[in-house]
């Protein structure tokens, strides 16, 4: 029938599963909103992509900022552009923000990864980003320092999106940090009713890391099982959140396969696929059915649990201590990539301010 809902519209209209767009590029976000998206996520890599998607506009703006801020560093000018990119995208989400009373309709801004070792600096920047407009949610990494910053910023009234997060241990520890911050606010009579915190699990990046470990350690079991690893971790974390009564929602990001969509339909969580994956989902013809409460087959989980210790660390609630969050392989990989994007943005600014001869 011609009036049949598209796959993503079916998902968002049938139940509590929310769609956010993993991009701040305006053309992509506008299209994603038409698919049913009610939020958007961003990080240094995504922000750089949004700038490059409209390079003439943003290079001209960099030149203007350079003239207006003669003592500013390349990084300060670059991050000012990131702010402006984010605020443009946030404006598109204001209708959803009003409709959902802050639970959705937010644009994620990520704290500078160069501040990752300083809890106060992270929390201060989170509070600043949150002040820019009403529907900002701020990303803080799930590192040992990040846990402290997450509680502090939540107490200050910042809606947090935990990032650089891959494991059940990270998800639970950071959600509990958010809860502590919320309870401190509430104990002082401060409002939390319009805050919308989420805890991201970068499901595909976890799979990438486990596949690298599988090869490095010369493991030998069905490699197709590794496509289910991140799915199993998200489902385990979702059950833990429900059992502990944690208020933040899980957010699934960094997609690598369709299971990372179809297996989470029906859950009260946020799915944030890159726009290209949303297009694939829309064209798939899949009729999404509720599968969030259906566990991954025991033989798949048991095989990985027994034969791949790094999966155990990812899957167990106590698989990592907060002190070990920083040295987890996927964490180091991702922080290095985000730092690399910072360096690329600095170079872009440099090329505008000091053109090559």
C-alpha positions as CSV (number, residue, x, y, z in Angstrom):
1,X,0.0,0.0,0.0
2,X,1.3,3.5,-0.8
3,X,0.4,4.8,2.6
4,X,2.5,2.2,4.5
5,X,4.8,3.8,7.0
6,X,8.5,3.7,6.3
7,X,10.6,1.4,8.5
8,X,11.9,4.1,10.8
9,X,8.5,5.8,11.0
10,X,7.0,2.4,12.0
11,X,9.6,2.1,14.8
12,X,9.2,5.6,16.2
13,X,5.4,5.7,16.0
14,X,4.7,2.3,17.4
15,X,6.6,2.5,20.7
16,X,9.1,4.3,22.9
17,X,12.2,3.9,20.8
18,X,13.5,7.3,19.7
19,X,15.5,8.1,16.6
20,X,18.3,10.7,16.8
21,X,20.5,11.7,13.9
22,X,24.3,11.1,14.2
23,X,25.1,14.2,12.3
24,X,24.9,18.0,12.6
25,X,25.0,18.6,8.8
26,X,21.8,20.6,8.2
27,X,20.6,18.8,5.0
28,X,21.0,15.4,6.7
29,X,19.3,16.5,9.9
30,X,16.4,17.9,8.0
31,X,15.9,14.6,6.1
32,X,16.3,12.6,9.3
33,X,13.6,14.7,11.0
34,X,11.3,13.7,8.2
35,X,12.1,10.1,9.0
36,X,11.0,10.7,12.6
37,X,14.3,11.9,14.3
38,X,13.8,13.9,17.5
39,X,17.4,14.7,18.4
40,X,20.9,14.7,17.0
41,X,24.4,13.8,18.2
42,X,27.7,15.3,17.3
43,X,31.4,14.8,18.1
44,X,34.7,16.3,16.8
45,X,34.7,14.1,13.7
46,X,31.0,14.8,13.0
47,X,31.5,18.6,13.6
48,X,34.4,18.6,11.2
49,X,32.3,16.8,8.6
50,X,29.5,19.4,9.0
51,X,32.0,22.2,8.5
52,X,33.4,20.5,5.4
53,X,29.9,19.9,4.0
54,X,29.5,23.7,3.6
55,X,33.2,24.7,3.4
56,X,32.8,28.1,1.6
57,X,30.4,29.3,4.3
58,X,32.6,28.2,7.2
59,X,35.9,29.3,5.8
60,X,34.5,32.8,5.3
61,X,33.2,32.7,8.9
62,X,36.6,31.6,10.1
63,X,38.2,34.6,8.4
64,X,35.6,36.9,10.0
65,X,36.3,35.4,13.4
66,X,40.0,35.7,12.9
67,X,39.7,39.4,12.2
68,X,37.3,39.9,15.2
69,X,39.4,37.8,17.6
70,X,43.0,38.8,16.8
71,X,44.5,37.2,19.9
72,X,42.5,33.9,19.7
73,X,44.2,30.6,19.0
74,X,43.4,28.4,16.1
75,X,41.7,26.1,18.6
76,X,39.5,28.8,20.1
77,X,38.4,30.0,16.6
78,X,37.7,26.4,15.5
79,X,35.6,25.7,18.6
80,X,33.7,28.9,18.1
81,X,32.8,27.6,14.6
82,X,31.7,24.3,16.2
83,X,29.4,26.2,18.5
84,X,27.8,28.0,15.6
85,X,27.4,24.7,13.6
86,X,25.8,23.2,16.7
87,X,23.4,26.1,17.3
88,X,22.2,26.0,13.7
89,X,21.3,22.3,14.1
90,X,19.8,22.8,17.5
91,X,17.3,25.3,16.1
92,X,15.9,22.6,13.8
93,X,15.2,20.5,16.9
94,X,13.4,23.1,19.0
95,X,9.9,21.9,18.0
96,X,10.7,18.4,19.2
97,X,12.3,19.8,22.4
98,X,9.0,21.7,23.2
99,X,6.9,18.7,22.3
100,X,8.8,16.3,24.5
101,X,9.5,18.8,27.3
102,X,13.3,18.4,27.1
103,X,13.3,14.6,27.0
104,X,14.1,14.7,23.2
105,X,14.7,17.5,20.8
106,X,18.3,18.1,21.9
107,X,21.5,18.6,19.9
108,X,24.7,17.1,21.4
109,X,27.8,19.1,21.7
110,X,31.0,17.3,22.8
111,X,33.4,18.6,25.3
112,X,36.9,19.2,24.0
113,X,38.8,15.8,24.2
114,X,42.0,17.9,25.0
115,X,40.3,18.5,28.4
116,X,39.8,14.8,29.1
117,X,42.2,14.7,32.1
118,X,40.6,17.7,33.9
119,X,37.2,17.0,35.6
120,X,36.6,20.6,36.5
121,X,37.5,21.8,33.0
122,X,35.1,19.2,31.5
123,X,32.3,20.2,33.8
124,X,32.9,23.9,33.3
125,X,32.8,23.5,29.5
126,X,29.7,21.3,29.7
127,X,27.9,24.1,31.7
128,X,29.0,26.7,29.2
129,X,27.7,24.6,26.2
130,X,24.5,24.0,28.1
131,X,24.0,27.8,28.5
132,X,24.2,28.5,24.8
133,X,20.6,27.5,24.1
134,X,17.8,25.6,25.8
135,X,18.1,22.3,23.9
136,X,21.7,21.4,24.1
137,X,22.8,18.1,25.6
138,X,26.6,17.8,26.4
139,X,28.8,14.8,25.7
140,X,31.4,13.9,28.4
141,X,33.5,10.8,28.1
142,X,33.1,7.7,30.2
143,X,36.7,7.8,31.6
144,X,37.8,7.8,35.2
145,X,37.9,11.6,35.2
146,X,34.7,11.8,33.1
147,X,32.7,10.0,35.8
148,X,33.5,12.9,38.2
149,X,32.7,15.5,35.6
150,X,29.4,13.8,34.7
151,X,28.2,14.0,38.3
152,X,29.3,17.6,38.7
153,X,27.8,18.8,35.5
154,X,24.5,16.9,36.2
155,X,24.3,18.6,39.5
156,X,24.7,22.0,37.8
157,X,21.7,21.2,35.6
158,X,23.4,20.0,32.4
159,X,21.7,17.3,30.5
160,X,24.5,14.8,29.8
161,X,25.1,12.5,26.9
162,X,27.9,10.1,28.1
163,X,30.2,9.3,25.2
164,X,33.4,7.2,24.6
165,X,31.5,4.4,26.3
166,X,31.5,0.8,25.1
167,X,30.9,-1.5,28.1
168,X,28.2,-2.4,30.6
169,X,30.5,-1.3,33.4
170,X,31.0,2.2,31.8
171,X,27.3,2.6,31.1
172,X,26.2,1.7,34.7
173,X,28.9,3.7,36.4
174,X,28.2,6.9,34.4
175,X,24.4,6.5,34.7
176,X,24.9,6.2,38.5
177,X,27.0,9.3,38.4
178,X,24.2,11.1,36.6
179,X,21.8,9.9,39.2
180,X,24.0,11.2,42.0
181,X,24.0,14.6,40.4
182,X,20.3,14.6,39.9
183,X,19.6,13.6,43.5
184,X,21.9,16.4,44.7
185,X,19.9,18.9,42.7
186,X,16.6,17.5,44.0
187,X,17.8,17.6,47.6
188,X,18.4,21.3,47.2
189,X,15.0,21.9,45.6
190,X,16.4,22.4,42.1
191,X,14.4,21.2,39.1
192,X,15.3,18.1,37.1
193,X,12.0,17.6,35.3
194,X,13.1,18.9,31.9
195,X,16.5,17.3,31.9
196,X,17.1,14.5,29.4
197,X,20.3,12.6,30.1
198,X,21.4,9.6,28.0
199,X,24.3,7.2,28.2
200,X,25.8,6.2,24.9
201,X,27.2,2.8,24.0
202,X,29.3,3.0,20.8
203,X,28.2,-0.4,19.8
204,X,30.0,-0.6,16.5
205,X,33.3,0.7,17.9
206,X,33.1,-2.0,20.5
207,X,32.7,-4.6,17.8
208,X,35.6,-3.1,15.9
209,X,37.8,-3.5,19.0
210,X,36.7,-7.0,19.7
211,X,37.4,-8.1,16.1
212,X,40.9,-6.6,16.4
213,X,41.5,-8.5,19.7
214,X,40.0,-11.7,18.1
215,X,42.7,-11.5,15.4
216,X,45.5,-10.4,17.6
217,X,44.9,-13.2,20.1
218,X,44.4,-15.7,17.2
219,X,41.0,-16.8,18.5
220,X,39.0,-19.3,16.5
221,X,35.2,-19.4,16.7
222,X,32.5,-18.3,14.3
223,X,33.5,-14.7,13.4
224,X,29.9,-13.9,12.7
225,X,29.3,-14.1,16.5
226,X,31.3,-10.8,16.8
227,X,28.5,-9.0,14.9
228,X,26.4,-9.7,18.0
229,X,28.8,-8.6,20.7
230,X,27.8,-5.0,20.9
231,X,24.1,-6.0,20.7
232,X,24.6,-8.3,23.7
233,X,26.3,-5.6,25.7
234,X,23.5,-3.1,25.0
235,X,20.8,-5.6,26.0
236,X,22.7,-6.4,29.2
237,X,23.1,-2.7,30.1
238,X,19.5,-2.1,29.3
239,X,18.4,-4.8,31.8
240,X,20.8,-3.4,34.4
241,X,19.4,0.1,34.0
242,X,15.8,-1.2,34.5
243,X,16.8,-3.4,37.5
244,X,18.5,-0.4,39.2
245,X,15.9,2.2,38.3
246,X,18.3,4.4,36.6
247,X,16.7,7.4,34.9
248,X,19.1,8.1,32.0
249,X,18.2,6.3,28.7
250,X,20.7,4.3,26.8
251,X,21.7,5.7,23.4
252,X,23.1,3.4,20.7
253,X,25.7,4.9,18.3
254,X,28.5,4.0,15.9
255,X,26.6,1.6,13.6
256,X,28.2,-1.3,11.7
257,X,25.2,-3.6,10.9
258,X,21.4,-3.8,10.8
259,X,21.2,-5.8,14.0
260,X,22.2,-2.6,15.8
261,X,18.8,-1.3,14.7
262,X,16.4,-4.3,14.5
263,X,17.5,-5.8,17.8
264,X,16.7,-2.7,19.8
265,X,13.3,-1.8,18.5
266,X,10.7,-1.6,21.2
267,X,13.1,-0.5,24.0
268,X,12.8,2.8,25.8
269,X,16.1,4.0,24.4
270,X,17.6,6.2,21.7
271,X,19.0,4.9,18.4
272,X,21.4,7.3,16.8
273,X,22.5,5.9,13.4
274,X,24.6,7.9,11.0
275,X,22.5,9.3,8.2
276,X,23.8,6.9,5.6
277,X,22.6,4.0,7.8
278,X,19.2,5.6,8.2
279,X,18.9,5.7,4.4
280,X,19.8,2.0,4.3
281,X,17.2,1.2,6.9
282,X,14.6,3.2,5.1
283,X,15.2,1.4,1.8
284,X,15.4,-2.1,3.5
285,X,11.7,-2.9,3.4
286,X,12.1,-4.3,6.9
287,X,9.0,-4.2,9.1
288,X,10.6,-3.6,12.5
289,X,9.1,-5.6,15.4
290,X,9.8,-5.3,19.1
291,X,13.0,-7.3,19.9
292,X,14.6,-5.4,22.7
293,X,13.5,-7.9,25.3
294,X,14.6,-10.9,23.2
295,X,18.1,-12.0,24.4
296,X,21.0,-12.8,22.1
297,X,21.2,-16.6,21.7
298,X,23.0,-18.1,24.6
299,X,25.4,-20.1,22.5
300,X,26.7,-16.9,20.9
301,X,27.1,-15.1,24.2
302,X,28.6,-18.1,26.0
303,X,31.1,-18.7,23.2
304,X,32.4,-15.2,23.3
305,X,32.3,-15.1,27.1
306,X,34.4,-18.3,27.4
307,X,36.9,-17.7,24.5
308,X,37.4,-13.9,24.4
309,X,38.3,-12.3,27.8
310,X,37.9,-8.8,26.3
311,X,34.2,-9.6,25.7
312,X,33.9,-10.6,29.4
313,X,35.3,-7.3,30.4
314,X,32.8,-5.6,28.1
315,X,29.8,-7.6,29.2
316,X,30.1,-8.0,33.0
317,X,28.8,-5.2,35.2
318,X,32.1,-5.4,37.1
319,X,34.2,-6.2,34.1
320,X,36.1,-2.9,34.4
321,X,36.8,-0.6,37.3
322,X,36.6,3.1,36.7
323,X,40.4,3.3,36.8
324,X,40.4,0.8,33.9
325,X,38.0,2.8,31.7
326,X,40.9,4.9,30.4
327,X,43.1,2.0,29.2
328,X,40.3,0.0,27.5
329,X,41.3,-0.4,23.9
330,X,38.1,1.1,22.3
331,X,38.4,4.1,24.6
332,X,42.0,4.8,23.6
333,X,41.2,4.3,19.9
334,X,38.2,6.7,20.1
335,X,39.9,9.4,22.1
336,X,42.8,9.4,19.7
337,X,40.5,9.8,16.7
338,X,38.7,12.7,18.4
339,X,42.0,14.3,19.2
340,X,43.0,13.8,15.6
341,X,39.8,15.6,14.5
342,X,40.7,18.5,16.8
343,X,44.1,18.7,15.0
344,X,42.4,18.7,11.6
345,X,40.1,21.5,12.6
346,X,43.2,23.5,13.8
347,X,44.8,22.9,10.4
348,X,41.7,24.0,8.6
349,X,41.6,27.3,10.6
350,X,45.4,27.7,10.0
351,X,44.9,27.4,6.3
352,X,42.4,30.2,6.3
353,X,44.3,32.5,8.6
354,X,47.7,31.9,7.1
355,X,47.2,30.7,3.6
356,X,50.0,28.7,2.0
357,X,52.2,30.9,-0.3
